[in-house]
């Protein structure tokens, strides 16, 4: 169902090789796949199940959200690959509702989109229509490798953060292409700005828990674009006591916004090292 694959020298297909690597590198996860097109939905589901994951799929956005609430997945995938406006709109509506659910969800959930027409807000990874089985598995590996790095970030030194950031972008460029890595960086920069605006709101409300949550989001996104100074600053602010946070709201906002231009420059430098000269 996943289409023809190239034979490896020993007769094993590249898909079989990809599945074996994937099972070795990625722990089994639970996921929900929303796709209006039944053929594509079943294809994606079959690929991920063969790779060892528990996958629930549906063509209805309301059913997908029910599955999300009931099964508590770590991956939510929207496949808007049929080229029909109504299907894409269903995916957009589901994503809007998912943002609300995700905001109050304790377990980290990755949102992945395949296809065109779905907005990029709060999307962790995006792939073009008709993605191959091998590229799909590589993308999931990249997504959950990043998740593991973020989970251990608080115990790492700045030097190891720099290395992880370089390796993360290099992984994406090697697996999915430099152009894809550039778009990934652009989306991350956009998400950083969006999170900075959300942080301003929480600073005004003087809610320490929400402030730390926004700082944590910016901290993780900063590594995506090699902005290690921003990453370190967010980590240090998060370590402050509630009183220290509430007495530093203006300083926090100023420091974050002042670092955004340098974050963009760091992103450009990182892409330049990968051979991409397009401005971000």
C-alpha positions as CSV (number, residue, x, y, z in Angstrom):
1,X,0.0,0.0,0.0
2,X,3.0,2.3,0.4
3,X,4.0,2.1,-3.2
4,X,7.1,0.7,-4.9
5,X,10.4,0.9,-3.2
6,X,13.9,0.7,-4.4
7,X,15.7,-2.6,-3.8
8,X,18.9,-2.5,-1.7
9,X,22.0,-4.4,-2.8
10,X,21.1,-7.4,-0.7
11,X,17.5,-7.6,-2.0
12,X,16.0,-5.8,1.0
13,X,13.8,-2.8,0.0
14,X,14.6,0.6,1.2
15,X,11.3,0.7,3.0
16,X,12.2,-2.4,5.0
17,X,15.5,-0.8,5.8
18,X,13.7,2.4,6.9
19,X,11.3,0.4,9.1
20,X,14.2,-1.5,10.7
21,X,16.1,1.8,11.4
22,X,12.9,3.5,12.7
23,X,12.1,0.6,15.1
24,X,15.6,0.9,16.4
25,X,15.7,4.6,16.9
26,X,12.1,5.5,17.9
27,X,10.1,4.2,20.8
28,X,6.6,3.1,19.9
29,X,4.1,5.9,20.1
30,X,0.3,6.4,19.9
31,X,-0.9,8.6,17.1
32,X,-4.1,9.9,15.4
33,X,-4.3,10.4,11.7
34,X,-7.0,12.6,10.2
35,X,-7.4,12.3,6.5
36,X,-10.5,12.9,4.4
37,X,-9.1,10.6,1.7
38,X,-9.5,7.0,2.8
39,X,-6.8,5.6,0.5
40,X,-4.1,8.0,1.8
41,X,-5.4,7.6,5.4
42,X,-5.0,3.8,5.2
43,X,-1.6,4.1,3.5
44,X,-0.2,6.4,6.2
45,X,-1.7,4.2,9.0
46,X,-0.2,1.0,7.5
47,X,3.3,2.6,7.2
48,X,3.3,3.8,10.8
49,X,1.8,0.5,12.1
50,X,4.5,-1.5,10.3
51,X,7.0,0.8,12.1
52,X,5.7,-0.3,15.4
53,X,3.3,2.5,16.4
54,X,-0.3,2.3,17.6
55,X,-2.3,4.4,15.1
56,X,-5.9,5.5,15.1
57,X,-7.3,7.0,11.9
58,X,-10.5,8.7,10.8
59,X,-11.8,10.9,8.0
60,X,-13.9,13.1,10.3
61,X,-12.4,16.0,12.3
62,X,-14.8,15.6,15.2
63,X,-13.9,11.9,15.5
64,X,-10.2,12.8,15.4
65,X,-10.6,15.2,18.3
66,X,-12.5,12.5,20.3
67,X,-9.7,10.1,19.6
68,X,-7.2,12.7,20.7
69,X,-9.0,13.2,24.0
70,X,-9.6,9.4,24.6
71,X,-6.3,7.9,23.5
72,X,-3.9,10.7,24.6
73,X,-1.6,10.3,21.6
74,X,1.9,11.8,21.3
75,X,1.4,12.4,17.5
76,X,-1.6,14.1,15.8
77,X,-1.3,14.0,12.0
78,X,-3.5,15.9,9.5
79,X,-3.3,14.7,5.9
80,X,-4.9,17.3,3.6
81,X,-3.7,15.6,0.4
82,X,-6.8,15.3,-1.7
83,X,-6.9,18.8,-3.2
84,X,-10.5,19.5,-2.1
85,X,-11.3,22.8,-0.4
86,X,-13.8,21.2,2.0
87,X,-11.3,18.6,3.1
88,X,-8.7,21.2,3.8
89,X,-11.2,23.4,5.7
90,X,-12.0,20.4,7.9
91,X,-8.3,20.0,8.7
92,X,-8.0,23.7,9.5
93,X,-11.0,23.5,11.8
94,X,-9.6,20.5,13.6
95,X,-6.2,22.2,14.0
96,X,-7.8,25.2,15.5
97,X,-9.7,23.1,18.1
98,X,-6.5,21.0,18.7
99,X,-4.6,24.2,19.7
100,X,-7.1,24.8,22.5
101,X,-6.9,21.2,23.7
102,X,-3.1,21.2,23.4
103,X,-2.7,24.3,25.5
104,X,-4.1,22.5,28.5
105,X,-2.6,19.1,27.8
106,X,0.2,17.9,30.1
107,X,1.6,15.3,27.7
108,X,3.6,16.8,24.9
109,X,1.8,16.2,21.6
110,X,3.5,16.7,18.2
111,X,1.4,18.1,15.4
112,X,2.3,17.0,11.8
113,X,0.7,18.1,8.6
114,X,1.0,16.5,5.2
115,X,-0.2,18.5,2.2
116,X,-1.0,22.1,1.4
117,X,-3.5,24.6,2.6
118,X,-3.3,24.1,6.4
119,X,-1.8,27.1,8.3
120,X,1.5,26.7,10.0
121,X,0.6,27.9,13.5
122,X,1.6,25.3,16.2
123,X,2.6,22.8,13.5
124,X,5.7,21.0,14.5
125,X,6.5,19.5,11.1
126,X,5.1,19.8,7.6
127,X,5.5,17.6,4.6
128,X,4.4,18.0,1.0
129,X,1.6,16.0,-0.7
130,X,2.3,12.4,-1.6
131,X,5.2,11.9,0.8
132,X,7.0,8.6,0.4
133,X,7.0,6.0,3.1
134,X,10.7,6.5,3.7
135,X,10.4,10.2,4.0
136,X,7.4,9.9,6.4
137,X,9.4,7.6,8.7
138,X,12.4,9.8,8.6
139,X,10.2,12.8,9.5
140,X,8.7,11.1,12.5
141,X,12.2,10.1,13.6
142,X,13.3,13.7,13.4
143,X,10.2,14.9,15.2
144,X,10.6,12.6,18.2
145,X,14.4,12.9,18.3
146,X,13.8,16.6,18.8
147,X,11.3,15.8,21.5
148,X,13.9,13.7,23.4
149,X,16.4,16.5,23.1
150,X,13.9,19.0,24.5
151,X,13.0,16.7,27.4
152,X,16.6,16.6,28.6
153,X,17.5,20.2,27.8
154,X,17.4,21.4,31.4
155,X,20.3,19.1,32.3
156,X,22.6,20.1,29.3
157,X,25.3,22.7,29.2
158,X,25.2,25.5,26.7
159,X,28.0,23.8,24.7
160,X,26.0,20.6,24.3
161,X,22.9,22.7,23.4
162,X,24.9,24.2,20.6
163,X,26.0,20.8,19.4
164,X,22.4,19.4,19.6
165,X,21.1,22.4,17.6
166,X,23.7,22.0,14.8
167,X,23.0,18.2,14.7
168,X,19.2,18.8,14.6
169,X,19.3,21.1,11.6
170,X,21.9,19.0,9.9
171,X,19.7,15.9,10.4
172,X,16.7,17.7,8.8
173,X,18.8,19.0,5.9
174,X,20.3,15.5,5.3
175,X,17.0,13.7,5.5
176,X,14.6,16.1,3.9
177,X,16.7,18.6,2.0
178,X,18.2,22.0,2.6
179,X,15.1,23.8,1.3
180,X,12.9,21.9,3.8
181,X,15.4,22.9,6.6
182,X,15.1,26.5,5.5
183,X,11.3,26.4,5.7
184,X,11.5,24.7,9.0
185,X,13.7,27.5,10.3
186,X,11.3,30.2,8.9
187,X,8.4,28.5,10.7
188,X,10.3,28.3,13.9
189,X,11.2,32.0,13.8
190,X,7.6,32.8,13.2
191,X,6.6,30.7,16.1
192,X,9.2,32.3,18.4
193,X,7.6,35.8,17.6
194,X,4.2,34.4,18.2
195,X,5.2,32.9,21.6
196,X,6.9,36.2,22.5
197,X,3.6,38.0,22.0
198,X,1.9,35.4,24.2
199,X,4.6,35.8,26.8
200,X,3.9,39.5,26.9
201,X,0.3,38.8,27.7
202,X,1.2,36.4,30.5
203,X,3.7,38.9,31.9
204,X,1.0,41.5,32.0
205,X,-1.3,39.0,33.8
206,X,1.5,38.1,36.2
207,X,0.9,34.4,36.1
208,X,4.2,32.6,37.0
209,X,3.1,29.2,35.7
210,X,2.0,30.6,32.3
211,X,5.1,32.8,32.1
212,X,7.3,29.7,32.5
213,X,5.2,27.8,30.0
214,X,5.7,30.5,27.4
215,X,9.5,30.7,28.2
216,X,9.7,27.0,27.8
217,X,8.1,27.1,24.4
218,X,10.5,29.8,23.2
219,X,13.4,27.9,24.7
220,X,12.7,24.8,22.7
221,X,12.0,26.8,19.5
222,X,15.3,28.7,19.9
223,X,17.3,25.5,19.5
224,X,15.5,24.9,16.2
225,X,17.1,28.0,14.8
226,X,20.5,27.7,16.6
227,X,19.7,30.7,18.8
228,X,21.5,29.4,21.8
229,X,21.7,32.7,23.6
230,X,17.9,33.0,23.6
231,X,17.6,29.4,24.6
232,X,19.9,29.9,27.6
233,X,18.2,33.2,28.7
234,X,14.8,31.5,28.7
235,X,16.1,28.6,30.8
236,X,17.6,31.0,33.3
237,X,14.4,33.0,33.6
238,X,12.4,29.8,34.1
239,X,14.7,28.9,37.0
240,X,13.8,32.1,38.9
241,X,11.4,32.1,41.9
242,X,7.9,33.3,41.4
243,X,8.7,36.6,43.2
244,X,11.8,37.1,41.0
245,X,9.7,36.5,37.9
246,X,7.0,38.9,38.9
247,X,9.5,41.6,39.8
248,X,11.2,41.3,36.4
249,X,8.3,41.3,34.0
250,X,9.5,44.4,32.1
251,X,13.1,43.2,31.9
252,X,12.0,39.7,30.7
253,X,9.9,41.2,27.9
254,X,12.7,43.5,26.8
255,X,15.4,40.9,26.9
256,X,13.4,38.4,24.8
257,X,12.5,41.0,22.2
258,X,16.0,42.3,22.1
259,X,17.3,38.8,21.3
260,X,15.0,38.1,18.4
261,X,17.2,39.9,15.8
262,X,20.2,38.0,16.9
263,X,18.2,34.8,16.7
264,X,17.3,35.5,13.1
265,X,21.0,36.1,12.4
266,X,22.0,32.9,14.0
267,X,19.4,31.1,11.9
268,X,20.8,32.6,8.7
269,X,24.3,31.5,9.7
270,X,23.2,28.0,10.5
271,X,21.5,27.7,7.1
272,X,24.6,29.2,5.4
273,X,26.7,26.4,6.9
274,X,24.3,23.9,5.4
275,X,24.6,25.5,2.0
276,X,21.4,27.6,1.9
277,X,21.8,31.3,1.1
278,X,18.1,32.3,1.1
279,X,17.2,35.0,3.6
280,X,15.0,33.9,6.5
